[in-house]
Amino acid sequence: MFAVKAMGEDALCVLGEYLKLYARLQTDVGAEVPLVRDAMRWAVWLK
């Protein structure tokens, strides 16, 4: 169906896209950490 080289190139392309998405998620989640920490500190007062 595909030449071995083409299959490998497709896999590398998919891996590259995955790594881009993973990096974006790390950035987005990292940006939320301070907000979550503040919410946890504030939530202590709700007990």
mmCIF file of the N, C-alpha and C atoms, coordinates in Angstrom:
data_MODEL
# 
_entry.id   MODEL 
# 
loop_
_atom_site.group_PDB 
_atom_site.id 
_atom_site.type_symbol 
_atom_site.label_atom_id 
_atom_site.label_alt_id 
_atom_site.label_comp_id 
_atom_site.label_asym_id 
_atom_site.label_entity_id 
_atom_site.label_seq_id 
_atom_site.pdbx_PDB_ins_code 
_atom_site.Cartn_x 
_atom_site.Cartn_y 
_atom_site.Cartn_z 
_atom_site.occupancy 
_atom_site.B_iso_or_equiv 
_atom_site.pdbx_formal_charge 
_atom_site.auth_seq_id 
_atom_site.auth_comp_id 
_atom_site.auth_asym_id 
_atom_site.auth_atom_id 
_atom_site.pdbx_PDB_model_num 
ATOM 1   N N  . MET A 1 1  ? 0.829   -1.186 0.000  1.00 0.00 ? 1  MET A N  1 
ATOM 2   C CA . MET A 1 1  ? 0.000   0.000  0.000  1.00 0.00 ? 1  MET A CA 1 
ATOM 3   C C  . MET A 1 1  ? 0.877   1.256  0.000  1.00 0.00 ? 1  MET A C  1 
ATOM 4   N N  . PHE A 1 2  ? 1.709   1.417  1.016  1.00 0.00 ? 2  PHE A N  1 
ATOM 5   C CA . PHE A 1 2  ? 2.637   2.541  1.067  1.00 0.00 ? 2  PHE A CA 1 
ATOM 6   C C  . PHE A 1 2  ? 4.049   1.999  1.103  1.00 0.00 ? 2  PHE A C  1 
ATOM 7   N N  . ALA A 1 3  ? 4.965   2.783  0.588  1.00 0.00 ? 3  ALA A N  1 
ATOM 8   C CA . ALA A 1 3  ? 6.371   2.411  0.730  1.00 0.00 ? 3  ALA A CA 1 
ATOM 9   C C  . ALA A 1 3  ? 6.748   2.610  2.194  1.00 0.00 ? 3  ALA A C  1 
ATOM 10  N N  . VAL A 1 4  ? 7.688   1.844  2.662  1.00 0.00 ? 4  VAL A N  1 
ATOM 11  C CA . VAL A 1 4  ? 8.102   1.930  4.072  1.00 0.00 ? 4  VAL A CA 1 
ATOM 12  C C  . VAL A 1 4  ? 8.524   3.347  4.419  1.00 0.00 ? 4  VAL A C  1 
ATOM 13  N N  . LYS A 1 5  ? 9.249   4.007  3.525  1.00 0.00 ? 5  LYS A N  1 
ATOM 14  C CA . LYS A 1 5  ? 9.699   5.376  3.782  1.00 0.00 ? 5  LYS A CA 1 
ATOM 15  C C  . LYS A 1 5  ? 8.503   6.315  3.978  1.00 0.00 ? 5  LYS A C  1 
ATOM 16  N N  . ALA A 1 6  ? 7.487   6.169  3.132  1.00 0.00 ? 6  ALA A N  1 
ATOM 17  C CA . ALA A 1 6  ? 6.307   7.029  3.247  1.00 0.00 ? 6  ALA A CA 1 
ATOM 18  C C  . ALA A 1 6  ? 5.598   6.803  4.573  1.00 0.00 ? 6  ALA A C  1 
ATOM 19  N N  . MET A 1 7  ? 5.514   5.577  5.007  1.00 0.00 ? 7  MET A N  1 
ATOM 20  C CA . MET A 1 7  ? 4.865   5.286  6.292  1.00 0.00 ? 7  MET A CA 1 
ATOM 21  C C  . MET A 1 7  ? 5.651   5.922  7.426  1.00 0.00 ? 7  MET A C  1 
ATOM 22  N N  . GLY A 1 8  ? 6.972   5.842  7.355  1.00 0.00 ? 8  GLY A N  1 
ATOM 23  C CA . GLY A 1 8  ? 7.805   6.456  8.387  1.00 0.00 ? 8  GLY A CA 1 
ATOM 24  C C  . GLY A 1 8  ? 7.666   7.966  8.406  1.00 0.00 ? 8  GLY A C  1 
ATOM 25  N N  . GLU A 1 9  ? 7.581   8.557  7.232  1.00 0.00 ? 9  GLU A N  1 
ATOM 26  C CA . GLU A 1 9  ? 7.414   10.005 7.160  1.00 0.00 ? 9  GLU A CA 1 
ATOM 27  C C  . GLU A 1 9  ? 6.069   10.420 7.736  1.00 0.00 ? 9  GLU A C  1 
ATOM 28  N N  . ASP A 1 10 ? 5.027   9.645  7.473  1.00 0.00 ? 10 ASP A N  1 
ATOM 29  C CA . ASP A 1 10 ? 3.718   9.941  8.050  1.00 0.00 ? 10 ASP A CA 1 
ATOM 30  C C  . ASP A 1 10 ? 3.770   9.857  9.570  1.00 0.00 ? 10 ASP A C  1 
ATOM 31  N N  . ALA A 1 11 ? 4.444   8.845  10.083 1.00 0.00 ? 11 ALA A N  1 
ATOM 32  C CA . ALA A 1 11 ? 4.554   8.686  11.536 1.00 0.00 ? 11 ALA A CA 1 
ATOM 33  C C  . ALA A 1 11 ? 5.302   9.866  12.135 1.00 0.00 ? 11 ALA A C  1 
ATOM 34  N N  . LEU A 1 12 ? 6.358   10.320 11.485 1.00 0.00 ? 12 LEU A N  1 
ATOM 35  C CA . LEU A 1 12 ? 7.110   11.469 11.990 1.00 0.00 ? 12 LEU A CA 1 
ATOM 36  C C  . LEU A 1 12 ? 6.268   12.743 11.937 1.00 0.00 ? 12 LEU A C  1 
ATOM 37  N N  . CYS A 1 13 ? 5.458   12.867 10.911 1.00 0.00 ? 13 CYS A N  1 
ATOM 38  C CA . CYS A 1 13 ? 4.566   14.027 10.802 1.00 0.00 ? 13 CYS A CA 1 
ATOM 39  C C  . CYS A 1 13 ? 3.546   14.027 11.940 1.00 0.00 ? 13 CYS A C  1 
ATOM 40  N N  . VAL A 1 14 ? 2.949   12.893 12.199 1.00 0.00 ? 14 VAL A N  1 
ATOM 41  C CA . VAL A 1 14 ? 1.971   12.767 13.285 1.00 0.00 ? 14 VAL A CA 1 
ATOM 42  C C  . VAL A 1 14 ? 2.643   13.037 14.625 1.00 0.00 ? 14 VAL A C  1 
ATOM 43  N N  . LEU A 1 15 ? 3.824   12.503 14.821 1.00 0.00 ? 15 LEU A N  1 
ATOM 44  C CA . LEU A 1 15 ? 4.548   12.735 16.073 1.00 0.00 ? 15 LEU A CA 1 
ATOM 45  C C  . LEU A 1 15 ? 4.869   14.215 16.242 1.00 0.00 ? 15 LEU A C  1 
ATOM 46  N N  . GLY A 1 16 ? 5.259   14.865 15.167 1.00 0.00 ? 16 GLY A N  1 
ATOM 47  C CA . GLY A 1 16 ? 5.533   16.302 15.230 1.00 0.00 ? 16 GLY A CA 1 
ATOM 48  C C  . GLY A 1 16 ? 4.303   17.094 15.629 1.00 0.00 ? 16 GLY A C  1 
ATOM 49  N N  . GLU A 1 17 ? 3.155   16.758 15.057 1.00 0.00 ? 17 GLU A N  1 
ATOM 50  C CA . GLU A 1 17 ? 1.905   17.434 15.416 1.00 0.00 ? 17 GLU A CA 1 
ATOM 51  C C  . GLU A 1 17 ? 1.540   17.176 16.875 1.00 0.00 ? 17 GLU A C  1 
ATOM 52  N N  . TYR A 1 18 ? 1.738   15.939 17.320 1.00 0.00 ? 18 TYR A N  1 
ATOM 53  C CA . TYR A 1 18 ? 1.467   15.587 18.714 1.00 0.00 ? 18 TYR A CA 1 
ATOM 54  C C  . TYR A 1 18 ? 2.333   16.432 19.643 1.00 0.00 ? 18 TYR A C  1 
ATOM 55  N N  . LEU A 1 19 ? 3.611   16.557 19.315 1.00 0.00 ? 19 LEU A N  1 
ATOM 56  C CA . LEU A 1 19 ? 4.518   17.324 20.166 1.00 0.00 ? 19 LEU A CA 1 
ATOM 57  C C  . LEU A 1 19 ? 4.125   18.796 20.218 1.00 0.00 ? 19 LEU A C  1 
ATOM 58  N N  . LYS A 1 20 ? 3.643   19.345 19.101 1.00 0.00 ? 20 LYS A N  1 
ATOM 59  C CA . LYS A 1 20 ? 3.174   20.731 19.097 1.00 0.00 ? 20 LYS A CA 1 
ATOM 60  C C  . LYS A 1 20 ? 1.964   20.892 20.018 1.00 0.00 ? 20 LYS A C  1 
ATOM 61  N N  . LEU A 1 21 ? 1.012   19.963 19.908 1.00 0.00 ? 21 LEU A N  1 
ATOM 62  C CA . LEU A 1 21 ? -0.178  20.026 20.762 1.00 0.00 ? 21 LEU A CA 1 
ATOM 63  C C  . LEU A 1 21 ? 0.181   19.849 22.231 1.00 0.00 ? 21 LEU A C  1 
ATOM 64  N N  . TYR A 1 22 ? 1.095   18.926 22.515 1.00 0.00 ? 22 TYR A N  1 
ATOM 65  C CA . TYR A 1 22 ? 1.520   18.676 23.890 1.00 0.00 ? 22 TYR A CA 1 
ATOM 66  C C  . TYR A 1 22 ? 2.173   19.923 24.481 1.00 0.00 ? 22 TYR A C  1 
ATOM 67  N N  . ALA A 1 23 ? 3.018   20.583 23.701 1.00 0.00 ? 23 ALA A N  1 
ATOM 68  C CA . ALA A 1 23 ? 3.674   21.801 24.177 1.00 0.00 ? 23 ALA A CA 1 
ATOM 69  C C  . ALA A 1 23 ? 2.642   22.886 24.462 1.00 0.00 ? 23 ALA A C  1 
ATOM 70  N N  . ARG A 1 24 ? 1.648   22.999 23.598 1.00 0.00 ? 24 ARG A N  1 
ATOM 71  C CA . ARG A 1 24 ? 0.597   24.001 23.812 1.00 0.00 ? 24 ARG A CA 1 
ATOM 72  C C  . ARG A 1 24 ? -0.199  23.694 25.074 1.00 0.00 ? 24 ARG A C  1 
ATOM 73  N N  . LEU A 1 25 ? -0.518  22.419 25.281 1.00 0.00 ? 25 LEU A N  1 
ATOM 74  C CA . LEU A 1 25 ? -1.243  22.038 26.494 1.00 0.00 ? 25 LEU A CA 1 
ATOM 75  C C  . LEU A 1 25 ? -0.427  22.332 27.741 1.00 0.00 ? 25 LEU A C  1 
ATOM 76  N N  . GLN A 1 26 ? 0.867   22.045 27.693 1.00 0.00 ? 26 GLN A N  1 
ATOM 77  C CA . GLN A 1 26 ? 1.721   22.336 28.844 1.00 0.00 ? 26 GLN A CA 1 
ATOM 78  C C  . GLN A 1 26 ? 1.692   23.826 29.159 1.00 0.00 ? 26 GLN A C  1 
ATOM 79  N N  . THR A 1 27 ? 1.765   24.653 28.127 1.00 0.00 ? 27 THR A N  1 
ATOM 80  C CA . THR A 1 27 ? 1.734   26.100 28.319 1.00 0.00 ? 27 THR A CA 1 
ATOM 81  C C  . THR A 1 27 ? 0.397   26.539 28.905 1.00 0.00 ? 27 THR A C  1 
ATOM 82  N N  . ASP A 1 28 ? -0.692  26.043 28.331 1.00 0.00 ? 28 ASP A N  1 
ATOM 83  C CA . ASP A 1 28 ? -2.026  26.430 28.797 1.00 0.00 ? 28 ASP A CA 1 
ATOM 84  C C  . ASP A 1 28 ? -2.273  25.986 30.236 1.00 0.00 ? 28 ASP A C  1 
ATOM 85  N N  . VAL A 1 29 ? -1.919  24.762 30.555 1.00 0.00 ? 29 VAL A N  1 
ATOM 86  C CA . VAL A 1 29 ? -2.116  24.255 31.918 1.00 0.00 ? 29 VAL A CA 1 
ATOM 87  C C  . VAL A 1 29 ? -1.209  25.004 32.884 1.00 0.00 ? 29 VAL A C  1 
ATOM 88  N N  . GLY A 1 30 ? 0.017   25.247 32.479 1.00 0.00 ? 30 GLY A N  1 
ATOM 89  C CA . GLY A 1 30 ? 0.943   26.000 33.327 1.00 0.00 ? 30 GLY A CA 1 
ATOM 90  C C  . GLY A 1 30 ? 0.421   27.389 33.651 1.00 0.00 ? 30 GLY A C  1 
ATOM 91  N N  . ALA A 1 31 ? -0.260  28.005 32.707 1.00 0.00 ? 31 ALA A N  1 
ATOM 92  C CA . ALA A 1 31 ? -0.823  29.334 32.935 1.00 0.00 ? 31 ALA A CA 1 
ATOM 93  C C  . ALA A 1 31 ? -1.961  29.297 33.948 1.00 0.00 ? 31 ALA A C  1 
ATOM 94  N N  . GLU A 1 32 ? -2.625  28.180 34.084 1.00 0.00 ? 32 GLU A N  1 
ATOM 95  C CA . GLU A 1 32 ? -3.753  28.052 35.009 1.00 0.00 ? 32 GLU A CA 1 
ATOM 96  C C  . GLU A 1 32 ? -3.324  27.700 36.431 1.00 0.00 ? 32 GLU A C  1 
ATOM 97  N N  . VAL A 1 33 ? -2.109  27.237 36.610 1.00 0.00 ? 33 VAL A N  1 
ATOM 98  C CA . VAL A 1 33 ? -1.655  26.786 37.934 1.00 0.00 ? 33 VAL A CA 1 
ATOM 99  C C  . VAL A 1 33 ? -1.807  27.877 38.996 1.00 0.00 ? 33 VAL A C  1 
ATOM 100 N N  . PRO A 1 34 ? -1.375  29.114 38.751 1.00 0.00 ? 34 PRO A N  1 
ATOM 101 C CA . PRO A 1 34 ? -1.558  30.138 39.789 1.00 0.00 ? 34 PRO A CA 1 
ATOM 102 C C  . PRO A 1 34 ? -3.025  30.353 40.161 1.00 0.00 ? 34 PRO A C  1 
ATOM 103 N N  . LEU A 1 35 ? -3.914  30.292 39.184 1.00 0.00 ? 35 LEU A N  1 
ATOM 104 C CA . LEU A 1 35 ? -5.339  30.465 39.475 1.00 0.00 ? 35 LEU A CA 1 
ATOM 105 C C  . LEU A 1 35 ? -5.872  29.326 40.332 1.00 0.00 ? 35 LEU A C  1 
ATOM 106 N N  . VAL A 1 36 ? -5.453  28.119 40.036 1.00 0.00 ? 36 VAL A N  1 
ATOM 107 C CA . VAL A 1 36 ? -5.902  26.959 40.814 1.00 0.00 ? 36 VAL A CA 1 
ATOM 108 C C  . VAL A 1 36 ? -5.354  27.044 42.235 1.00 0.00 ? 36 VAL A C  1 
ATOM 109 N N  . ARG A 1 37 ? -4.103  27.447 42.376 1.00 0.00 ? 37 ARG A N  1 
ATOM 110 C CA . ARG A 1 37 ? -3.522  27.598 43.724 1.00 0.00 ? 37 ARG A CA 1 
ATOM 111 C C  . ARG A 1 37 ? -4.288  28.634 44.534 1.00 0.00 ? 37 ARG A C  1 
ATOM 112 N N  . ASP A 1 38 ? -4.584  29.776 43.913 1.00 0.00 ? 38 ASP A N  1 
ATOM 113 C CA . ASP A 1 38 ? -5.350  30.809 44.615 1.00 0.00 ? 38 ASP A CA 1 
ATOM 114 C C  . ASP A 1 38 ? -6.736  30.304 44.996 1.00 0.00 ? 38 ASP A C  1 
ATOM 115 N N  . ALA A 1 39 ? -7.373  29.572 44.113 1.00 0.00 ? 39 ALA A N  1 
ATOM 116 C CA . ALA A 1 39 ? -8.697  29.021 44.404 1.00 0.00 ? 39 ALA A CA 1 
ATOM 117 C C  . ALA A 1 39 ? -8.627  28.036 45.565 1.00 0.00 ? 39 ALA A C  1 
ATOM 118 N N  . MET A 1 40 ? -7.574  27.245 45.622 1.00 0.00 ? 40 MET A N  1 
ATOM 119 C CA . MET A 1 40 ? -7.431  26.287 46.724 1.00 0.00 ? 40 MET A CA 1 
ATOM 120 C C  . MET A 1 40 ? -7.228  27.014 48.048 1.00 0.00 ? 40 MET A C  1 
ATOM 121 N N  . ARG A 1 41 ? -6.443  28.089 48.036 1.00 0.00 ? 41 ARG A N  1 
ATOM 122 C CA . ARG A 1 41 ? -6.244  28.867 49.271 1.00 0.00 ? 41 ARG A CA 1 
ATOM 123 C C  . ARG A 1 41 ? -7.562  29.499 49.722 1.00 0.00 ? 41 ARG A C  1 
ATOM 124 N N  . TRP A 1 42 ? -8.313  30.001 48.768 1.00 0.00 ? 42 TRP A N  1 
ATOM 125 C CA . TRP A 1 42 ? -9.578  30.637 49.080 1.00 0.00 ? 42 TRP A CA 1 
ATOM 126 C C  . TRP A 1 42 ? -10.595 29.611 49.577 1.00 0.00 ? 42 TRP A C  1 
ATOM 127 N N  . ALA A 1 43 ? -10.562 28.404 49.013 1.00 0.00 ? 43 ALA A N  1 
ATOM 128 C CA . ALA A 1 43 ? -11.531 27.365 49.365 1.00 0.00 ? 43 ALA A CA 1 
ATOM 129 C C  . ALA A 1 43 ? -11.393 26.919 50.812 1.00 0.00 ? 43 ALA A C  1 
ATOM 130 N N  . VAL A 1 44 ? -10.219 27.082 51.395 1.00 0.00 ? 44 VAL A N  1 
ATOM 131 C CA . VAL A 1 44 ? -10.016 26.700 52.801 1.00 0.00 ? 44 VAL A CA 1 
ATOM 132 C C  . VAL A 1 44 ? -10.996 27.458 53.693 1.00 0.00 ? 44 VAL A C  1 
ATOM 133 N N  . TRP A 1 45 ? -11.303 28.672 53.322 1.00 0.00 ? 45 TRP A N  1 
ATOM 134 C CA . TRP A 1 45 ? -12.199 29.487 54.138 1.00 0.00 ? 45 TRP A CA 1 
ATOM 135 C C  . TRP A 1 45 ? -13.659 29.053 54.028 1.00 0.00 ? 45 TRP A C  1 
ATOM 136 N N  . LEU A 1 46 ? -13.974 28.188 53.093 1.00 0.00 ? 46 LEU A N  1 
ATOM 137 C CA . LEU A 1 46 ? -15.355 27.735 52.925 1.00 0.00 ? 46 LEU A CA 1 
ATOM 138 C C  . LEU A 1 46 ? -15.720 26.581 53.850 1.00 0.00 ? 46 LEU A C  1 
ATOM 139 N N  . LYS A 1 47 ? -14.741 26.002 54.496 1.00 0.00 ? 47 LYS A N  1 
ATOM 140 C CA . LYS A 1 47 ? -15.019 24.846 55.356 1.00 0.00 ? 47 LYS A CA 1 
ATOM 141 C C  . LYS A 1 47 ? -15.893 25.208 56.518 1.00 0.00 ? 47 LYS A C  1 
# 
